[in-house]
Amino acid sequence: MSSNETHGATAASSAFRQPRAVWAVAFACVISFMGIGLVDPILPSLSSKLNASPSQVELLFTSYLVITAVAMLFTGWVSSRIGAKYTLIAGLVLIVAFSATAGMSGSIGQIIEFRAGWGLGNALFIATSLVVIVGSASGGFAGAIVLYETALGVGIACGPLLGGLLGNVTWRGPFFGVSVLMLIALVATVALVEPTPRPEHRSSISEPIKALRHRDLAATSVTGLLYNWGFFTILGYAPFLMRLSPLRLGAVFCGWGVLVAVFAIFGAPRLKARFGTARTLYGNMALMAVVSLVIGVFPDNRTAVIAATIASGIFIGNNNTLVTTAVMSIAPVPRPVASATYGFVRFIGGGLAPYAAGKLVEHYNTHVPFIIGAVAVAAAGVVLSTVHRALEAADSDEADPGVSQQRLDAEAAVRDTPGLPEEAVLAEQALVEDRVFGGGVVDDAGRAGGSSAAESR
């Protein structure tokens, strides 16, 4: 058995030998990652039962993601003052409260408002969940990363299915379901997770905005915004074109979610290793633009819309990981700052796209938003090409035998806040590469050697 295969087997086995505190946070991660796809199966039901237009219903995405985007600017500031555990708990409390009140709402306007509060809670949670899992793990650093990746995959894949099952009973079901499950996770987290140490450096709210002055970070962040525009156009408006029950919509988006998870965790690292970050992303952007264009050309063909939507999961999964790779590998600022900056910019694009899609359909037709989405994704590839040389240099550094600053940074990032879910995938890939290149850079507890992993560029 090769050292790479041995490492994979060891990490996988150690992932499930963790204390109860880690399992509590992992369970909460699964429910949190369900949050985006959970509402997809009930969008048409909400529109018909609450007498709301599709563009009004799309504001469920907008309020959730725009608030998440803005909150990413100060999650590091909060965490550096009260610690990751209490930031995590604050996020869980908000999710429990606002998902429950959304379920009790009597109008689409109320649900939109409460969904915004849910987005704030989700931002606080996702920014700190990875660092809490790694900090509480006893089954090894690599095992903790694998467990987090598992939670990410299960949440993305199962969110639409749970939404469809509960939404088939009542549109209130998914909201109450999340509230109950997150309440269980909250109680377990409060009881089992030990307080985490506060970082030595206190974050500034202005740092992520000031970081946009750097050309490479600005270009890759705009790439994320444009790509997310196409992504959330499909995720937000395609359900209205399928004319399916909540249960069947849940099945469609479960298939989509499985592909997102598989390619985010397994496909993207392999494609990057073979073709490089930039070239893989160019191909993915082009193919995703084609998928969006298929929906735009054939919006009345249900089979075409369903097939294109499910297939988009392949490119969305790859892009989620690799655009994050692009941002983090060439950002000339510390990774927590880059995470906050990129999270802010990309979620703005994701939040505005569904509402814009609804308005474009109202004023024009169902072709327009998906054609614009295709153009946006193609434009993302063009913007990315402006930093091609920097990405090639970063890939070259990462592939160097021995100590690599790229790998050190990726491994250290899972201990910093704010963090992004995709950072777990990057850290796992860095660990694998350390074994392949024989550098022995990081031990199983996640302690970096050779040079300071926290070193700022």
N, C-alpha and C positions, 0 to 999 in steps of 0.2 A: 504493500500500500504506500502511495506517495506521501510526502510530508504534508502536502496540501489536503489530501483526502483524510489523513490522520487528524489534522487540525479541525477539519469540518466535522468529523465524527465526534471529537472531543468537545467542541463548542456546542454541538447539538445536544449531547448528553448532559453537559453541565448547565445548559439553559434551563432545564426542568428540575434541577436540584437547587432551589432557591428558597429563602425564608418567606414566611407568609406575607411580610410587608411588600416584597417584590411582586408576589402574585396579586395583592390588592391593587397596586398601581397598574400592573399589566392588564387586569380586568377592566379598570377604568379606561385604559388606553383603547381597548377594543371598542367600548361603548362610544368613546370620544371620536374615534376614526369612523364610526358609523354615521356621524352627524351630517355629513354632506349628502351622501346618497340616501339617507333615511327618508327625506321628504320627497324625493323624485316620484315614487309610486302614487303619492296622494295629491300631486299638483292638479291634475284635472278634476279630482273630486272636490278639492278646496274651491276651485273656480266655479263649479256648478252648484255646490251646496251653500256657498257663502255669497253667491251672486257677484263674483269678482271677475274682472277681466284677466286674461293671461298676464298682461304686464303688471297688474297689481299683485298677482300671485308670485311673480318672479321677484318681487321685492323681498320675499323670504330669503332668497340668496343674497340680495344686495345688502339688506340690513345686517345680516349675519357676517358676510365677508368684509364689508367696508369697516365695520366696527372691529373685526379681527385684525384688519390691516392697521388701523390706527393704534390699536392696543399693542401691536408688536413693537411700537416705538418706545413703550415704557415698561414692558414686561421685565427687561433687564434691570431697569431702575428699581422696580418693586422688589424683585428677587434679591437684589444686592443689599436691600435694607431689612427685609423680614425673613430671608432665607427661602430656599427652594420648596421645602415642605409646606410652609404656610402660604406661599404663593399658589402651590398646587391645590391646597385645601380651599383657598378663596375661589379658585376657578371652579372646583367641584360644587361648592355651595351655590354659586351663580347658575351653573348649568342645571342643578336640581330645581332651584326656585323658578327659573325662567322657562324651562321646558314644561314644568307643571302648570304654570300660569298660561302658557301658550295653549295647552290642552283644554284649559277652562274658558278660553276666549269665546266671544260670540260674534266677532267680526274679523275680517282679514286685516284691518288696521291694527287691531290689538295683537294679533299673532305676529305681525311685522315688528311691532315695538318689542315684544317679548323675545322674539328671535334675535334682535340686536343684543339684548342682555345675555342671551345664550352665547352669542359670538364673543362677547367680552370674556365670559368664563372660559370658553374654549381656548382663547388666546393665552390666558394665564396658565391653563393646564398644559397645552402642547409645548409651551416654551420651557417648562420645567420637568415634564414627566420623564424624559430620557435621562436627565442628570440624576433624578431621584432613583430610578431603577438601577443605574450603574453604581450610584453611591451606596445603595442598600444591598447590592448583590453579594452573595457569598459563594456562588457557583462559578466564579471566574468572570473576568471582564468580557471575554468573547461570548461566554454563555449568556450574559445579561443582554448583549447586543442582539443575539439570535432571538431571545425571548421577546425583545421589543419589536424586532422585525416581524415575528410571528403575530403579535398583537396588531401591528399595522396591517398585515395582510388579511387577517381574519375580520378586522373591523371594516375595511374597505369592501371586502367581498360580501359580508353578511348584512351590512347596513341596509341596502335596498331590499333584501329578502325579508328582514324583520319589518321594514316599513310597509312592504306589500302585505305581509301576513296580518299585521295589526291594522293597517289601513283598510283591509278588506272588510273588517268588522265596523270600524268607524274611523273617520279622519283624525279623531282625537287620540287614537290608540298609539301611534308612534311617539307622540309627545309625552304621554303618561308613561309609556314603556321606558323611554330614556330616563325620565325622572326617577322612577323606582330603581332601575339598575344602577344609576349613578349615586343614589342615596346609599345603596348597599356598599358601593365602592368608597363613598365618603366616610362612612362609619368605620370600615376596615382600615382606611388610610389614617384616620385620626388615632385609632387604637394601636396600629401595628408599626407605622413608619416612624423611625427616630428622627428628631430634628436634624437638619443638615446645616453644616457650617456656612456662615455668610462669607462671600468672597472678599478678599483683601481690597480689591478695587471696586469702588462704587460707580455704577454706570451713570451716564448722563443721558437725559431724554433727547438732547440735541445731537448727540453723536451720530445716530443713524441718518439723520437728515443731512448733516454736514458731510457725511461720507459720500453722498451723491456727487460731490465735486470731483471725485476721482473718475476719470473717463471709463476705465475698464469695468468698475462696479456699476456705473450708470448704464453702460451698454448692455451688460448681462442682465441687469434688473429690468430694463425695458424689454429685453428679449422675453423674460418671464411674464411681463404684463401682456405682451402681444399674444404669446402662446396661450396664456390663461384666458384671454378673450375668446379664442376659438374653442378651448376646452369647455368653458362654462356656457357658451352658446349652445353647444351640443347637450351638455348635461341639463341645462335649464329649460330649453324649449323643445327638444326632441320628444319628450313624453306627450306633448299635446298633439303631435303628428301621428302617434302610434294608435290612438283610439283603443286602448286596452284597459281592462279592469286593474285595480291596484295590485292584485296578486300577480297578474301576468306582467305588469310593469316591473314589479319587484323581481321576477325571474329574469327579465331582460337585463336589468341593471345589475343583478347578481352576476350574470355572465360577464358583463362589462367590468365589474369590480374584481372578479377573479383574474381577468387579464391584466388589469391595472396592477394588482398586487404581485402577480408572477413576474411581470416584466420590470417592475420597479425594483424588486428585490433580487431577481436572478438574471433577467435578460439584459438590463442596462449594464451591469458590470462586465458581462461577457462581451457585449458588443463594443464597449469602450476599450477593453483589452485588445480586441482584434482590429478595430478601425480608428480608435482615438476618439476623444470627446467631441471635437468639432465636427468631424466627418459623420459620426453617428447621428449627431443632432441635425445636421443638414438633411440627411436622409429621412429622419423621423419627421422633421417639420414639413418636408415636401409631401410625404405620404399622409400625414394628418391633414394637410391642406386639401389633398385629393378626397379624403373621407368626408370632410365638411362640404366640399363642392358637390359630392354625390348627393348628400341630403338636400343641398340647395337646388340642385337640378331636378331631383325626383321627390319633392316633399309629400306628394300625394300617393306615393308608392310605399305602402306600409312595410313590405318585405325589405325594400332597399334601405329605408330609414332604420329599421331594427338591425339589419346586418351591419350597416355603416356605424351605427352607434356602438354596438358590441365590439366591432373591429377597432374603433378608436381607442379602446382600453389598452391595446398594445402600445400605441404611440404615446398615449398619456402617461402610462407607466414608465416607459423609457425616458420621456422628457422630464417627468417629475424628478427623477434621480439625476439625470445628466445636466439639466439646466442648473440645479443646485450645485452639482460638481463644477460647472463652469464658473458660477459666481464665486464659490469658496476658493477655488484653486488660483484665481488671479486677483482677488480683492486685496488692495494694498492696506487693509485695515484689519484689526483683530477679528477673528471669526464670529464672536458674539455680535459685534457691530454689523458685520456683513449679513448675518442671519436676520437681524432686525430690519435692516435696510431692504433686503430682498423680500422678506415676508410682507413688509408694508407695500412695496410697489406691486408685487405680483397679485396680492389679494385685492388691491384696488381694481385691477383689470378683471379679475374673476367676479368681483361684486357688481360691477357696472354692466357687464356683458349680458346677463339674462334679462335685466330690465330693458336695456336697449333693444334686445331681440324682440321683446313683446311690443314695444312701441313701433319698431320697424314693420312688424307684421300688421299692426293696426293701421299704419299710414300707407303701407305699400302692399306687400304680400309675403307668403312664407318662404319665398326664394331668397329674399334680400339678406336676412341676418346670417344665414349660413354661407352665402357667397362672401359677405364681408368678413365672416369668421375665417374663411379660407385665405382671404387676402391678408388678414392680420397674422395668421400663422406663417404664411410665406414671408411676410415682412420681418417676422422674428428671426428667420434664418438669415436674412440680409443684414440685419443689425448685428447678429452674432458674428458674421464674417468680418466685421471691423476689428474684432479682437482675436482673430484666428492665430496670429503668431504667438500671442500670450498664452493661449490655450495649448498650442503645440509645445511651447517651452515647459509649461506646467506638467503636461503628460510625460515629457522627457525626463523631468526631475523625478517624478513619481516612479518611473521605470528603472531608475538608477539602482544598482546593487548597493547594499550597505544602508547607511542612514539617509533617509529622504525627508526633507522638511515638509513636503506635501503630505507624506504619510503620518508624520508626527503630528501635524496640525489636525488631520482628520481624526486621529485617535484621541487627541486631547479635547476636541470640540464637544464630545458627548458629556464632558464634565462642566461645560459652560452654559450659562443662560443669557439670553434666550437661545433655544435650539430649534431646529426644524426636524420633522420626522425623517426626512431623507438623509440626515446626517448619520443615522444609525447604519444605513446601507454603505455610506462612504467609509465609516470606521471599520465595518466588517471587511470590506474589500481591502483596506489598508493593512489590516491584520493578516489577511491571506497573502498579500504581496510581500509582507515582511518575511513570512516563512519561505515563499518562493525564491526571494532574492537572497535569503540567508543572512539578512542583516541582524536578526534577533533584536529588533529595535524596541519591542514592547513585550513585557512579560504578561503572564495570564491575569495579573491583577490590574493591568492597564497602566503600569508605570512606565513612562517613556525614558529611554536612555539615549546616550549619544549627544544630545543637545536638548535644550529646553523646548518642550513641545508647546509651551504657552507663549513662546517668543513671538512678539508682534513683528509683522513685516515692516 
